[in-house]
Amino acid sequence: METGLTLQEYLSLQLSEILSSLNRWGAGLALGHEPNEDELAHYYVACGASDRFRQTHPRCDA
């Protein structure tokens, strides 16, 4: 029985993390200014958060 997330659930949760106050804070520190959404996404990948997300959130349709 599959227990992972659907693609829609997976992307929705990941977007929530990308736009989170924690990611915004970290990106702001790294960049030295209030980051825009593109910078938030780039920082999320660059700091390894996307890899950690993938490891802890299995997809049932992957």
SVG drawing of the C-alpha trace seen along z (x, -y; Angstrom):
<svg xmlns="http://www.w3.org/2000/svg" viewBox="-2 -44 27 46">
<polyline fill="none" stroke="black" stroke-width="0.4" points="0.0,0.0 1.4,-3.4 1.6,-5.9 3.4,-8.8 2.2,-12.2 0.6,-12.9 2.5,-15.2 0.1,-18.0 0.5,-17.5 4.3,-17.3 4.6,-20.5 2.2,-22.3 4.1,-21.4 7.4,-22.2 6.2,-25.6 5.0,-26.3 8.6,-25.6 10.1,-27.8 7.9,-30.7 8.2,-30.1 9.5,-32.7 12.4,-30.4 13.5,-30.2 12.9,-33.9 15.1,-34.7 17.9,-32.4 17.9,-33.8 17.8,-37.3 20.8,-36.7 22.7,-35.1 21.7,-37.8 21.8,-40.8 18.4,-42.0 14.7,-41.0 14.6,-38.2 12.1,-37.9 10.3,-34.6 12.9,-33.6 15.7,-34.2 13.8,-32.2 13.5,-29.3 17.2,-29.5 18.3,-29.7 16.0,-26.7 17.8,-24.5 21.3,-26.0 21.2,-25.4 20.1,-21.7 16.5,-22.1 15.1,-20.6 17.2,-17.5 16.1,-17.2 12.5,-17.6 12.8,-14.9 14.3,-12.5 11.6,-13.1 8.5,-13.4 8.0,-10.3 5.9,-10.6 3.5,-7.8 3.6,-8.6 7.4,-8.9"/>
</svg>
